[in-house]
Amino acid sequence: DVQLVESGGGLAQPGGSLTLYCAASEFSFKNYWMHWVRQVPGKGLVWVSRINSDGSSTTYADSVKGRFTISRDNAQNTLYLRMNTLRVEDTAVYYCVREAWGNHMDVWGKGTTVTVSS
Amino acid sequence: EIVLTQSPGTLSLSPGERATLSCRASQSVGRNYLAWYQQKPGQAPRLLIYGASSTATGIPERFSGSGSGTDFTLTISRLEPEDSAVYYCQQYDLSPRTFGQGTKVEIK
């Protein structure tokens, strides 16, 4: 089955950094655009960032622009999210999501939890 | 950005009843690039509908989507107990991609 598995979440201090990972399997990762979406527990879904298939184009939500960096290694079938200058409001479950050929998001990972607290 | 407003906030219905969920956009969603997701507690969202009315693979026939422009609807024709969840709409026409705030469906 097509699978996305996130890791790298944990506890970070305000102003600190964390890198999230997403391992893709059972599909041709290099051919798909990918996204990160986050969700504060008990709240709604918020799109964070997107990267095209070869990594040459990225976009970010205004709330993370300049602090977060999305990247990918197609040889390793892995998506990354480098998060710098973390804020308490970045606390959330972060999902790795595949973009289907029709541009909608079709496959979601189970998520990894990031907690920013002193 | 396109703001999506879902209604009602909570829907409480009995098994076998019909559920109608609404998603209204602050501006027209081009190419009908509107999706619906189901999320159960502790789980990731699951794609139900894309392109406003196309059903995703493996989704039961009781789920259907309709609408265009600024008004979209998700219909669950005959509720099953396992349909208890929060349902989100999302537009993927313009960046940033935005989600509605969700409709919680409770099964009595």
Contacts between the chains, C-beta under 8 A, distances in Angstrom:
chain1	res1	chain2	res2	distance
A	35	B	97	7.7
A	44	B	88	6.9
A	44	B	99	5.8
A	44	B	100	7.6
A	44	B	101	5.1
A	44	B	102	5.5
A	45	B	37	7.7
A	45	B	39	7.9
A	45	B	45	6.6
A	45	B	88	5.8
A	45	B	90	7.4
A	45	B	99	4.4
A	46	B	99	7.0
A	47	B	96	5.6
A	47	B	97	4.4
A	47	B	98	7.0
A	47	B	99	7.3
A	50	B	95	7.8
A	50	B	97	7.8
A	59	B	95	5.7
A	59	B	96	7.8
A	61	B	96	5.4
A	62	B	96	7.6
A	95	B	44	5.9
A	95	B	45	7.6
A	100	B	50	7.4
A	102	B	50	6.0
A	102	B	51	6.3
A	102	B	54	7.9
A	103	B	33	6.4
A	103	B	92	5.4
A	104	B	33	7.3
A	104	B	35	4.7
A	104	B	47	6.9
A	104	B	50	3.9
A	104	B	51	7.1
A	104	B	92	5.6
A	105	B	35	7.0
A	105	B	47	6.9
A	105	B	90	7.4
A	105	B	92	7.2
A	105	B	97	7.9
A	106	B	47	5.2
A	106	B	50	7.4
A	106	B	56	6.8
A	107	B	47	7.9
A	108	B	44	4.1
A	108	B	45	5.6
A	108	B	46	7.3
A	108	B	47	7.9
A	109	B	44	6.5
A	110	B	43	7.7
A	110	B	44	5.4
A	111	B	44	5.8
